[in-house]
Structure formats: structure tokens, C-alpha cells
Amino acid sequence: MDLDLKYKRILFELDKYSRQPYSAIARKVGLLKETTTYRINKLKEEGIIKQFSTVISLSNLGLFSHKIYFQLHGLTQEKKKEMINSLESNEKINWIAECIGTYDLIIAVLCKNIREFDEEKKKILQEYSEYIQNYKVGIMSETHIYKRSYLLDKKNETESFLIGKPSSIKIDEKDKIILKLISTNSRIETVELAKKLNLNVKTIISRIKKLEKNNIIQDYRIFLDLDKISYKYYKIFIYANKLNEENINRFLYFCKANKNMIFLVENVGSWEFEPEFEVKSEDDFYKIINEIKNNFPQLVKNIETTRIIKEHKFVYCPVELIS
């Protein structure tokens, strides 16, 4: 599907705040509400928008994200599909990415503590040991989430966080149901939520505002099929040197300002940073790598790269894990 400027503006607005009303988006992109609604539905029908997602703070739910990076061998396509399907059914795994480059498969496992993760890791390694040539483990200390500014060829100005600062607020069963319903459909209407929870609309609005104010709900985004807009998804692994405050702050500012960067993972493990980019071409990706090397020679010790060719599972936070 060929995206004109209006389509790109609509995608940008949805990526910026996917819960905003059709009328607000229409006003910002300069279209009638009916036309805007039609275009959004078209983006869904074409599979460009795969999901309207809500970013929920993991720290406020007592969860930690652990990643396993696999180098695989001896896998037929049938066996790989079987492995991925099995991993998808594990509710503790919220992200599965098939890759080419340094790693072949990356998964994110949400657990309450390191012991729980160790048990999950052992199960996975035992089940697929004959296909695992090598693997590494990382713990996500924070993920910076940036808007898709490249859609309008502008610099990014805002960010949200997946881990976030813990809040003292306790959520009840009604809040958990709201989070579960809104987590994979950020555009669910307040009236529908009210019916499902047997509450009035004002109470639902109040509860959502409280969840936002207390940083439990961090953001509202969209999940795109990049192949359908001719973009490629790359991840790099930065082994850092001289991690002083000045170097880190400069690097964080660079990442936030880069229009193609969508995530920056701060990692506890073999490497320190995992920037993720959506770019038009491989050349664009390597230009960004060279820019990082040239601007941060003291910070960057080594870089590895991987291209994510397919995300088989993506949920910012599976709310069923909340105790």
C-alpha cells in the first residue's frame, strides 16, 4: 500500500497517542472525521496496523524483563515453526523476534525475580538443547520508547519508559481488568469498558486517569507490519567503555533525537545498550552506526548487529501475570 502524506500523518498521530478520538486525529491531519475513520480502518484491513497497544509499567506490576539471545543450528523450517509456536504459548514470554545476523532468535521473558527466570530458562534450554549452538542472557534495566518521527521526517521530542519508576499505588481487581482489556486494544471505548466492568463511564475515566497519573499506564502506541510500509527493523548491541555520566547523557540525547530510533534498551549483561531502528534501507542503518561510532569513540568499544525479520509475538505487558 502506497502511503501518502495524510496516511503518514495519521500513523504518526496514532503512534504518538493511539487512544485519541477520530475527531482529534482528523483535526490534526486536516481531514474530515469520516475520512479519517475510513483511512484508519483501511490501515487495519491492509494489516499495516497490527495492534493498538498500551505501554504498562513493568516495575509497577512487580515484573522484570529478561532476554535470551539464541544462536541456533540444525533447525528445519518445520522445527523452527514448532519451536516458535511453543514459545508463543508461554504466557511469560512477551516478545519473540526471528533474526538474521549475530543472533537467530531473541525472546523476552517476564518474571518476578531471578529465580523464577532461571527456572523458565532451564526449561527452554532443556527442550531445545539440540538446536542451541550458543546463547546469551540480558536483564533489561530500562527501555526508552520513542515515537516514529521518521514518518514525518522530523526529530523525536518525547519518550516513554517500559520499566518506569515504581509507584506506591495499589491496583485492585477492577484496575487489573481495565489493564488487561486496554493492553492489547488501546482504542477500546470507555462505554465498552464500563459495560464489561459493570461500572459507569465516569468511574472508568477516573480510573484510567489515575493509572496514567501514577505512571502505571505509560503510553498508547501502535504495532506496525514494517514489511507493508517498506521499512526494515535493526537492533545493535553496544559494548560500552568509559561509562561516565557525561558520555551516557550525550548518548541518551543522541538516541532521543534520532528520528529512526524507536527503542533504546539499557541492558545488564554482556553489553550495555541495545538501540533499535526502523529504516528504509541497509545503507541508512549503517550510516547511523557510523554516526554512533564517530560521535561516541570513547563510549563504544564494540558493536554487533542483527536484523529482526519477523516479530512472532509482541505484548508490552501480559497483564495475566499480575499477582
N, C-alpha and C positions, 0 to 999 in steps of 0.2 A: 504494500500500500504506500503510495507516494504522499508524504506528509507536507501539506502546505503550511504557511506561517501560522494560520489560525489553529490548525491541529497541534502544532508545536507549542503555541501559547496555552492551549487547553491542557496538554500534557504537563507543561511547566507548572501551571496553577494547581493541577491535581497532585503533582509531586511535592509542591510547596505546602499544600494543606488539602488533603483529599476529602475531608469532610465538609468543605464549604458548599453552600447551596448552588444549584444550577444558575440561579439568578445572579449570584455574586460572580461566578466564573464568566457568565455572559457579558456582564458589565465590564469586566477587566479585559476581555479579549475583543470586545466590540462586535458582538453578535446578539441576535435575539435569543431569548431563553429557550424557545422551541428548537432553534437551530443548534444551539449548544448541547442540548439534551440529545438530539439526534446524533451529533458527532461523537459524543461520549459513548453512546450505545454502539455506534459503528466501531469505535476503537476496541470495545469489549468483544463484539461479534467477530472482528478480524483476529482476535487473540493477541492484539498488541498490549492491551491492559489485561494482565492475568489475574490481578487481585488488588483490591483496595485494602491496604494494611494499616494496622495501628502499632506503633512502636511503644512497647510497655517496658518500663524499667525493670531489669532483671534483679538488681540489688534489693528493690522493694518487695520482691517476691521470694527472697532468700535463695536465689539461684545463681550459679556461676557457669560461664561458658568455657568448655574445654574443647580443643580441636585436635583431631588426629589427621595427619597428613600421610597418605599412603603412596608408596611406590609399589606397583603390582606387576606380576608376571604370570604367564601361563593361563591367562583368562580368555576363554572364548567369549564371543558376544552374548551367547546364551547364558553362560555362567556369570558374566558381568551383570546382565539384566536381573538374574536371580539374586545376586548379592545386593544390588541396589534396591530391589523390591523388598527384600528382607529388612534392610536398614531403614527404608521408608516407614515400615510398620512399627518401628520402635518409637514410642511417643517421646522418649528423652532426646532423640536426635531431631534437631530443628532445622538443620541445613545439610544438604548433600550436594556436592559440586563435582561433576566429572571434568577432568582437566587434561591438558597436554602441556608438557614442559617438565619442570622439576618433579612435579607430583601428578599422579593419575587420578586420585580421588581424595577429596577433603570432606570431613564431616565435623559438625559441631554438636557436642553432647552437653545438655543442660543437667546439672546435678547440684545438690545442696552442699556437698562437701567433697574433699579429695578422695575419701574412702569410697564413697558411692561411685565416683567416676572411675576409680581403679577397678572396681568390680565390673562395671559396664565395659571398660576397655579390655579386660581379660576375656570376657565372653566373646567380644567381637574378634579379638586376635585368635582365640581358640577355634572359632567357627571357620575363619578364612585363612588360617596359618599357611596352607599350601600355596596360596596366591599372593601372599605379602612378602615382597622382597626386602622392603625396609619401611620404617615408619618413624615419624617424629610427633611429639606431643607439645601443645602450647596451651597456656591459660590466658584468656582474654581479660586484661585488666580494665580496658575501656574500648569502646568503638565509637568514633566520631562519625556522624552521619551527615552528609552534605546533599544539597539539592542538585538536581540535574540542570545546572546552569548552561551547559553546552547546548541545550535545546534552543536557547535564545542568544547563544554566543556572548555570554556575559560572565563576569566574575561572581563566584559564590560569596554570599554575605552572611549566611546564617548556618548554624549547625545544631544538631540534637545529639543525644547520647543514649546508647543502648543499656549500659550499666547504670549510670546515673547515681546521684547521691541518695543514700538511704533516707527514707522519711520515717518519722515516728508514728505516722498514722496507721491504724489497723483497719483492714478492709473486712467487711462482713460477707455473708453468702450472696447477698444481692449484688454487691460490687463485683464479686467473682463472676457471677453470671453475666453482668454487663461487659466485663473484660473479655470473657470467653466469646460472646457474641460479636463484639466490636473488633476483636483482634484480627480476624480474617475477613472482615467486611466493615471497613471504617465508614462507609456511606449508609449503613443501616439507619433507618429513620427512627427518630425519637418515639414516634407513635407506636412503631412496631416493638421497640424495646419495652415500652410501657405495657403493651398487651401481654408480652411474654413474661414479664415480671409481676403483672397484676399491680402496677403502681401507676400514679398519674404522671402526665408528661412533665409537669414542673419538678417533680421529685427526681425523675430521670435526668433532666437537665442539670439540676443541682448536684446530683451525684457525679455526673461526668465532669462538671466544672471543678468539683473538689478533687477528683482523681487527677485532673490536669494541674491544678494549683499545687498539689503535693508531689508533682513530678512522677507519679505512677504511670500516667499516660504521658509519654514524651513527645509524640509526634504522630501525624497521619500522612502516610505515603502511598505510592503505587508500586506494584511489582510488574515489570515490563518483560515482554519477549523481545530481547535485543535483536535477534535474527531478523525480525519482521520490520525493524527500522534501520537495518544495515549497520548496526554497531557491534563492536567486539568487547569482551569483558576480560580484563587482565588483572592479575594480582602480582605484586612483587614482595619479596622478603628482604628486609634491610637488616643486615648485621651491623650494629652501630658501634661507634668508637667515640670517646670523649663526650659522654652523656652529661654535659653540664647544662644548667638551666637556660643559658643564652642560646646554645645550639638547638635544644629541644623546642624552645618557644619560637625561634625562627622557622624551624621545620614545620611546626604546627600551623603557623601563619601561612607558610607556603602552601600547605595542603588545603587549608580552608579557602585560599584564593584561587586554587586551580580549578577551572571550570569542568574538567573531565573527571576529577576525583569524586567518588561517591561514598567511599568508606575509608577510614583510617583506623586500623586495629592496633592498639598498643598491646604487645604480647609479652608474657612471662614464659621464656623458653629459650630455644636456640638463637632466635633473632628477636629484635626489639619492636620493629614496626612492619605492618602489612598494609601498605596503601593499595586501594583497588580503584581501577579506572574503567570507564566506558568510552571507547574511542572509535573513530571511523575506520582507521587502518593501523596496521602494524607499524608503519612509519611514524604515525602520530604517537604511538606508545613509546617507541624508542627515543623520540625527541624528548618526551617527558623524563625518561630515565637519564638521558644525558644532562637535562636541566638539573635534575636532583644531584647528580654526581658533580656537576660544575659549581653548583651553589652551596653544596654541603660536603666539601672534601674532607673536613675534619670529623664529620659525623658518620659518613658512610664508609664502612670497612669492606663490605662485600654485598652484592645483590644477586638474588636468584629470581627467576621469573616463571610464571605459569599462566596459561590462558584457560579460563573457565569456558568450556564449550557448551555445558548444559547444567542448569540447576534443577535437580530432580525433586528437591524439597526445600521450601523456604517458609518458615513461620518465625516472625520476630520473637514471639514467646508463646509456647503452647500452655495455655492457662490451666489445662487439666493437671499440670504438675504442682499447682499451688496447694499447699497443705492447709 
